[in-house]
Amino acid sequence: MTSYFYLVPGVTALMAWAMFGETLGPVAIGGMALAVLGVALTTRRT
């Protein structure tokens, strides 16, 4: 459950992009993708 906390900054950035028109650079998008991948690997069932 605590691994989902790593998604908070990315979700916040996406909300700022959607609501306020802020720009997301390639590094920010890559960081969000890396965080999502890490959470997906951590929470998957084997």
C-alpha distance matrix in Angstrom:
0.0 3.8 5.4 5.9 8.0 10.3 11.3 12.7 16.0 16.7 16.3 18.4 21.0 21.2 21.8 24.4 26.0 26.2 27.4 29.5 30.6 29.2 29.6 27.0 28.5 27.9 26.0 23.5 23.1 22.8 20.1 18.1 18.7 17.8 14.4 13.8 15.2 13.1 9.8 11.7 12.9 9.8 8.2 11.7 13.3 16.4
3.8 0.0 3.8 5.3 5.6 8.0 10.1 11.0 13.9 15.3 15.4 17.0 19.5 20.4 21.0 23.2 25.0 25.7 26.7 28.4 29.5 27.8 28.1 25.5 26.8 26.4 24.1 21.6 21.8 21.4 18.3 16.8 18.0 16.6 13.0 13.5 15.0 12.4 9.7 12.6 13.5 10.3 10.0 13.8 15.8 18.6
5.4 3.8 0.0 3.8 5.3 5.8 7.9 10.1 12.5 13.2 13.9 16.0 17.9 18.6 19.9 22.0 23.4 24.3 25.7 27.3 28.0 26.1 26.0 23.1 24.1 23.3 21.1 18.9 18.8 18.1 15.2 13.7 14.5 12.9 9.5 10.0 11.2 8.6 6.0 9.2 10.1 7.3 7.8 11.5 14.1 16.8
5.9 5.3 3.8 0.0 3.8 5.3 5.5 7.4 10.5 10.9 10.8 13.1 15.3 15.7 16.6 19.1 20.5 21.0 22.4 24.3 25.1 23.6 23.8 21.1 22.6 22.2 20.4 17.8 17.4 17.4 14.7 12.4 13.6 13.0 9.4 9.0 11.4 9.8 6.6 9.4 11.6 9.6 8.9 12.3 15.2 18.3
8.0 5.6 5.3 3.8 0.0 3.8 5.3 5.5 8.3 10.0 10.2 11.5 13.9 15.1 15.8 17.7 19.6 20.6 21.5 22.9 24.0 22.2 22.6 20.2 21.7 21.8 19.6 16.8 17.3 17.4 14.2 12.4 14.5 13.7 9.9 10.8 13.4 11.5 9.2 12.5 14.4 12.2 12.3 15.9 18.7 21.7
10.3 8.0 5.8 5.3 3.8 0.0 3.8 5.6 6.9 8.0 9.5 11.1 12.5 13.9 15.4 17.0 18.4 19.8 21.2 22.3 22.8 20.7 20.6 17.7 18.8 18.5 16.1 13.6 14.1 13.9 10.6 9.2 11.2 10.1 6.4 8.1 10.6 8.8 7.4 11.0 12.6 11.2 12.2 15.4 18.7 21.3
11.3 10.1 7.9 5.5 5.3 3.8 0.0 3.8 5.8 5.4 6.1 8.6 10.1 10.7 12.2 14.3 15.4 16.5 18.1 19.6 20.0 18.3 18.3 15.7 17.3 17.2 15.5 12.5 12.4 12.9 10.2 7.6 9.8 10.0 6.5 6.7 10.2 9.7 7.8 10.6 13.2 12.5 12.6 15.4 18.8 21.7
12.7 11.0 10.1 7.4 5.5 5.6 3.8 0.0 3.8 5.5 5.2 6.0 8.6 9.9 10.5 12.2 14.2 15.3 16.2 17.4 18.5 16.8 17.5 15.5 17.5 18.2 16.5 13.2 13.7 15.0 12.1 9.7 12.7 13.1 9.7 10.4 13.9 13.3 11.5 14.3 16.9 15.8 15.7 18.8 22.0 25.1
16.0 13.9 12.5 10.5 8.3 6.9 5.8 3.8 0.0 3.8 5.5 5.1 6.2 8.7 9.9 10.5 12.3 14.3 15.2 15.7 16.5 14.1 14.6 12.5 14.3 15.3 13.4 10.0 11.3 12.7 9.8 8.1 11.7 12.2 9.5 11.0 14.4 13.9 13.1 16.0 18.3 17.6 18.2 21.1 24.5 27.3
16.7 15.3 13.2 10.9 10.0 8.0 5.4 5.5 3.8 0.0 3.8 5.4 5.1 6.2 8.6 9.8 10.5 12.3 14.2 15.0 15.1 13.0 12.9 10.4 12.3 12.9 11.7 8.1 8.3 10.2 8.0 5.3 8.7 10.1 8.0 8.7 12.2 12.7 12.1 14.2 16.9 17.0 17.4 19.7 23.4 26.1
16.3 15.4 13.9 10.8 10.2 9.5 6.1 5.2 5.5 3.8 0.0 3.8 5.4 5.0 6.1 8.6 9.7 10.4 12.0 13.7 14.3 13.1 13.8 12.0 14.7 15.7 15.0 11.3 11.0 13.3 11.6 8.4 11.1 13.1 10.6 10.3 14.0 14.8 13.2 15.0 18.2 18.1 17.7 20.1 23.5 26.6
18.4 17.0 16.0 13.1 11.5 11.1 8.6 6.0 5.1 5.4 3.8 0.0 3.8 5.4 5.1 6.2 8.6 9.9 10.4 11.4 12.7 11.2 12.6 11.5 14.5 16.2 15.4 11.6 12.3 14.9 12.9 10.5 13.8 15.5 13.1 13.5 17.2 17.6 16.2 18.4 21.4 21.0 20.9 23.5 26.8 29.9
21.0 19.5 17.9 15.3 13.9 12.5 10.1 8.6 6.2 5.1 5.4 3.8 0.0 3.8 5.4 5.1 6.2 8.7 9.9 10.1 10.4 8.3 9.1 7.7 10.7 12.7 12.3 8.5 9.4 12.4 11.0 9.0 12.4 14.3 12.8 13.5 16.9 17.7 17.1 19.1 21.8 22.0 22.3 24.6 28.1 31.0
21.2 20.4 18.6 15.7 15.1 13.9 10.7 9.9 8.7 6.2 5.0 5.4 3.8 0.0 3.8 5.4 5.0 6.1 8.5 9.8 9.7 8.8 9.5 8.3 11.6 13.2 13.7 10.0 9.5 12.8 12.2 9.4 11.9 14.7 13.4 13.0 16.4 17.9 17.1 18.3 21.5 22.1 21.8 23.7 27.2 30.1
21.8 21.0 19.9 16.6 15.8 15.4 12.2 10.5 9.9 8.6 6.1 5.1 5.4 3.8 0.0 3.8 5.4 5.1 5.9 8.0 9.2 9.2 11.2 11.1 14.7 16.7 17.0 13.3 13.2 16.5 15.6 12.8 15.5 18.0 16.3 15.8 19.4 20.6 19.2 20.6 24.0 24.1 23.5 25.6 28.9 32.1
24.4 23.2 22.0 19.1 17.7 17.0 14.3 12.2 10.5 9.8 8.6 6.2 5.1 5.4 3.8 0.0 3.8 5.5 5.3 5.3 6.7 6.0 8.7 9.4 13.1 15.8 16.1 12.6 13.3 16.7 15.8 13.8 16.8 19.2 17.7 17.9 21.4 22.5 21.5 23.3 26.3 26.5 26.3 28.5 32.0 35.0
26.0 25.0 23.4 20.5 19.6 18.4 15.4 14.2 12.3 10.5 9.7 8.6 6.2 5.0 5.4 3.8 0.0 3.8 5.7 5.7 4.7 4.5 6.2 7.2 11.0 13.6 14.7 11.6 11.5 15.2 15.2 13.2 15.7 18.5 17.7 17.6 20.8 22.5 21.9 23.1 26.2 26.9 26.8 28.6 32.1 34.9
26.2 25.7 24.3 21.0 20.6 19.8 16.5 15.3 14.3 12.3 10.4 9.9 8.7 6.1 5.1 5.5 3.8 0.0 3.8 6.0 5.9 7.7 9.6 10.6 14.3 16.6 18.0 14.8 14.0 17.7 17.8 15.2 17.3 20.4 19.5 18.6 22.0 23.8 22.8 23.6 27.0 27.7 27.1 28.7 32.0 35.1
27.4 26.7 25.7 22.4 21.5 21.2 18.1 16.2 15.2 14.2 12.0 10.4 9.9 8.5 5.9 5.3 5.7 3.8 0.0 3.8 6.0 8.1 11.2 12.9 16.6 19.3 20.4 17.0 17.0 20.6 20.3 17.9 20.3 23.2 21.8 21.3 24.8 26.3 25.0 26.2 29.6 29.9 29.2 31.1 34.4 37.6
29.5 28.4 27.3 24.3 22.9 22.3 19.6 17.4 15.7 15.0 13.7 11.4 10.1 9.8 8.0 5.3 5.7 6.0 3.8 0.0 3.8 5.6 9.2 11.7 15.2 18.4 19.4 16.4 16.9 20.6 20.3 18.5 21.2 23.8 22.7 22.8 26.2 27.5 26.6 28.1 31.2 31.6 31.3 33.3 36.8 39.8
30.6 29.5 28.0 25.1 24.0 22.8 20.0 18.5 16.5 15.1 14.3 12.7 10.4 9.7 9.2 6.7 4.7 5.9 6.0 3.8 0.0 3.8 6.4 9.4 12.7 15.8 17.4 14.8 15.0 18.8 19.1 17.5 19.9 22.7 22.2 22.2 25.3 27.0 26.6 27.7 30.8 31.6 31.5 33.2 36.7 39.6
29.2 27.8 26.1 23.6 22.2 20.7 18.3 16.8 14.1 13.0 13.1 11.2 8.3 8.8 9.2 6.0 4.5 7.7 8.1 5.6 3.8 0.0 3.8 6.7 9.8 13.3 14.4 11.8 12.8 16.3 16.3 15.3 18.0 20.5 20.0 20.6 23.6 25.0 24.8 26.4 29.1 29.8 30.1 32.0 35.7 38.4
29.6 28.1 26.0 23.8 22.6 20.6 18.3 17.5 14.6 12.9 13.8 12.6 9.1 9.5 11.2 8.7 6.2 9.6 11.2 9.2 6.4 3.8 0.0 3.8 6.4 9.9 11.5 9.5 10.3 13.7 14.4 13.8 16.1 18.6 18.8 19.5 22.0 23.7 24.1 25.4 27.9 29.0 29.6 31.2 34.9 37.3
27.0 25.5 23.1 21.1 20.2 17.7 15.7 15.5 12.5 10.4 12.0 11.5 7.7 8.3 11.1 9.4 7.2 10.6 12.9 11.7 9.4 6.7 3.8 0.0 3.8 6.7 8.1 6.0 6.6 10.0 10.7 10.3 12.5 14.9 15.3 16.1 18.5 20.1 20.8 22.1 24.4 25.6 26.4 28.0 31.7 34.0
28.5 26.8 24.1 22.6 21.7 18.8 17.3 17.5 14.3 12.3 14.7 14.5 10.7 11.6 14.7 13.1 11.0 14.3 16.6 15.2 12.7 9.8 6.4 3.8 0.0 3.8 5.5 5.3 6.4 8.6 10.0 10.8 12.5 14.3 15.5 16.8 18.5 20.1 21.4 22.7 24.5 25.9 27.2 28.7 32.4 34.3
27.9 26.4 23.3 22.2 21.8 18.5 17.2 18.2 15.3 12.9 15.7 16.2 12.7 13.2 16.7 15.8 13.6 16.6 19.3 18.4 15.8 13.3 9.9 6.7 3.8 0.0 3.8 5.5 5.1 6.0 8.5 9.9 10.5 12.1 14.1 15.3 16.3 18.1 19.9 20.9 22.3 24.1 25.7 26.7 30.4 32.1
26.0 24.1 21.1 20.4 19.6 16.1 15.5 16.5 13.4 11.7 15.0 15.4 12.3 13.7 17.0 16.1 14.7 18.0 20.4 19.4 17.4 14.4 11.5 8.1 5.5 3.8 0.0 3.8 5.5 5.0 6.0 8.6 9.8 10.3 12.1 14.2 15.1 16.2 18.2 19.7 20.8 22.3 24.2 25.6 29.3 30.9
23.5 21.6 18.9 17.8 16.8 13.6 12.5 13.2 10.0 8.1 11.3 11.6 8.5 10.0 13.3 12.6 11.6 14.8 17.0 16.4 14.8 11.8 9.5 6.0 5.3 5.5 3.8 0.0 3.8 5.4 5.1 6.2 8.6 9.8 10.5 12.3 14.2 15.2 16.5 18.3 19.9 21.0 22.5 24.2 27.9 29.9
23.1 21.8 18.8 17.4 17.3 14.1 12.4 13.7 11.3 8.3 11.0 12.3 9.4 9.5 13.2 13.3 11.5 14.0 17.0 16.9 15.0 12.8 10.3 6.6 6.4 5.1 5.5 3.8 0.0 3.8 5.4 5.1 6.2 8.6 9.9 10.6 12.3 14.2 15.4 16.4 18.3 20.0 21.1 22.4 26.1 28.0
22.8 21.4 18.1 17.4 17.4 13.9 12.9 15.0 12.7 10.2 13.3 14.9 12.4 12.8 16.5 16.7 15.2 17.7 20.6 20.6 18.8 16.3 13.7 10.0 8.6 6.0 5.0 5.4 3.8 0.0 3.8 5.4 5.1 6.1 8.6 9.9 10.4 12.2 14.2 15.2 16.4 18.2 20.0 21.0 24.7 26.2
20.1 18.3 15.2 14.7 14.2 10.6 10.2 12.1 9.8 8.0 11.6 12.9 11.0 12.2 15.6 15.8 15.2 17.8 20.3 20.3 19.1 16.3 14.4 10.7 10.0 8.5 6.0 5.1 5.4 3.8 0.0 3.8 5.4 5.0 6.1 8.6 9.8 10.4 12.3 14.1 15.3 16.4 18.3 19.9 23.6 25.4
18.1 16.8 13.7 12.4 12.4 9.2 7.6 9.7 8.1 5.3 8.4 10.5 9.0 9.4 12.8 13.8 13.2 15.2 17.9 18.5 17.5 15.3 13.8 10.3 10.8 9.9 8.6 6.2 5.1 5.4 3.8 0.0 3.8 5.4 5.1 6.2 8.6 9.8 10.6 12.2 14.2 15.3 16.4 18.1 21.9 24.0
18.7 18.0 14.5 13.6 14.5 11.2 9.8 12.7 11.7 8.7 11.1 13.8 12.4 11.9 15.5 16.8 15.7 17.3 20.3 21.2 19.9 18.0 16.1 12.5 12.5 10.5 9.8 8.6 6.2 5.1 5.4 3.8 0.0 3.8 5.4 5.1 6.1 8.6 9.9 10.4 12.2 14.2 15.4 16.3 20.0 21.9
17.8 16.6 12.9 13.0 13.7 10.1 10.0 13.1 12.2 10.1 13.1 15.5 14.3 14.7 18.0 19.2 18.5 20.4 23.2 23.8 22.7 20.5 18.6 14.9 14.3 12.1 10.3 9.8 8.6 6.1 5.0 5.4 3.8 0.0 3.8 5.5 5.1 6.1 8.6 9.8 10.5 12.2 14.2 15.4 19.1 20.6
14.4 13.0 9.5 9.4 9.9 6.4 6.5 9.7 9.5 8.0 10.6 13.1 12.8 13.4 16.3 17.7 17.7 19.5 21.8 22.7 22.2 20.0 18.8 15.3 15.5 14.1 12.1 10.5 9.9 8.6 6.1 5.1 5.4 3.8 0.0 3.8 5.4 5.1 6.2 8.5 9.9 10.5 12.2 14.2 17.8 19.8
13.8 13.5 10.0 9.0 10.8 8.1 6.7 10.4 11.0 8.7 10.3 13.5 13.5 13.0 15.8 17.9 17.6 18.6 21.3 22.8 22.2 20.6 19.5 16.1 16.8 15.3 14.2 12.3 10.6 9.9 8.6 6.2 5.1 5.5 3.8 0.0 3.8 5.4 5.2 6.0 8.6 9.8 10.5 12.0 15.7 18.0
15.2 15.0 11.2 11.4 13.4 10.6 10.2 13.9 14.4 12.2 14.0 17.2 16.9 16.4 19.4 21.4 20.8 22.0 24.8 26.2 25.3 23.6 22.0 18.5 18.5 16.3 15.1 14.2 12.3 10.4 9.8 8.6 6.1 5.1 5.4 3.8 0.0 3.8 5.5 5.0 6.1 8.5 10.0 10.6 14.2 15.9
13.1 12.4 8.6 9.8 11.5 8.8 9.7 13.3 13.9 12.7 14.8 17.6 17.7 17.9 20.6 22.5 22.5 23.8 26.3 27.5 27.0 25.0 23.7 20.1 20.1 18.1 16.2 15.2 14.2 12.2 10.4 9.8 8.6 6.1 5.1 5.4 3.8 0.0 3.8 5.4 5.2 6.1 8.6 10.2 13.7 15.2
9.8 9.7 6.0 6.6 9.2 7.4 7.8 11.5 13.1 12.1 13.2 16.2 17.1 17.1 19.2 21.5 21.9 22.8 25.0 26.6 26.6 24.8 24.1 20.8 21.4 19.9 18.2 16.5 15.4 14.2 12.3 10.6 9.9 8.6 6.2 5.2 5.5 3.8 0.0 3.8 5.4 5.0 6.0 8.4 12.0 14.3
11.7 12.6 9.2 9.4 12.5 11.0 10.6 14.3 16.0 14.2 15.0 18.4 19.1 18.3 20.6 23.3 23.1 23.6 26.2 28.1 27.7 26.4 25.4 22.1 22.7 20.9 19.7 18.3 16.4 15.2 14.1 12.2 10.4 9.8 8.5 6.0 5.0 5.4 3.8 0.0 3.8 5.5 5.4 6.0 9.7 12.0
12.9 13.5 10.1 11.6 14.4 12.6 13.2 16.9 18.3 16.9 18.2 21.4 21.8 21.5 24.0 26.3 26.2 27.0 29.6 31.2 30.8 29.1 27.9 24.4 24.5 22.3 20.8 19.9 18.3 16.4 15.3 14.2 12.2 10.5 9.9 8.6 6.1 5.2 5.4 3.8 0.0 3.8 5.7 5.6 8.9 10.1
9.8 10.3 7.3 9.6 12.2 11.2 12.5 15.8 17.6 17.0 18.1 21.0 22.0 22.1 24.1 26.5 26.9 27.7 29.9 31.6 31.6 29.8 29.0 25.6 25.9 24.1 22.3 21.0 20.0 18.2 16.4 15.3 14.2 12.2 10.5 9.8 8.5 6.1 5.0 5.5 3.8 0.0 3.8 5.8 8.6 10.4
8.2 10.0 7.8 8.9 12.3 12.2 12.6 15.7 18.2 17.4 17.7 20.9 22.3 21.8 23.5 26.3 26.8 27.1 29.2 31.3 31.5 30.1 29.6 26.4 27.2 25.7 24.2 22.5 21.1 20.0 18.3 16.4 15.4 14.2 12.2 10.5 10.0 8.6 6.0 5.4 5.7 3.8 0.0 3.8 6.5 9.5
11.7 13.8 11.5 12.3 15.9 15.4 15.4 18.8 21.1 19.7 20.1 23.5 24.6 23.7 25.6 28.5 28.6 28.7 31.1 33.3 33.2 32.0 31.2 28.0 28.7 26.7 25.6 24.2 22.4 21.0 19.9 18.1 16.3 15.4 14.2 12.0 10.6 10.2 8.4 6.0 5.6 5.8 3.8 0.0 3.7 6.5
13.3 15.8 14.1 15.2 18.7 18.7 18.8 22.0 24.5 23.4 23.5 26.8 28.1 27.2 28.9 32.0 32.1 32.0 34.4 36.8 36.7 35.7 34.9 31.7 32.4 30.4 29.3 27.9 26.1 24.7 23.6 21.9 20.0 19.1 17.8 15.7 14.2 13.7 12.0 9.7 8.9 8.6 6.5 3.7 0.0 3.8
16.4 18.6 16.8 18.3 21.7 21.3 21.7 25.1 27.3 26.1 26.6 29.9 31.0 30.1 32.1 35.0 34.9 35.1 37.6 39.8 39.6 38.4 37.3 34.0 34.3 32.1 30.9 29.9 28.0 26.2 25.4 24.0 21.9 20.6 19.8 18.0 15.9 15.2 14.3 12.0 10.1 10.4 9.5 6.5 3.8 0.0
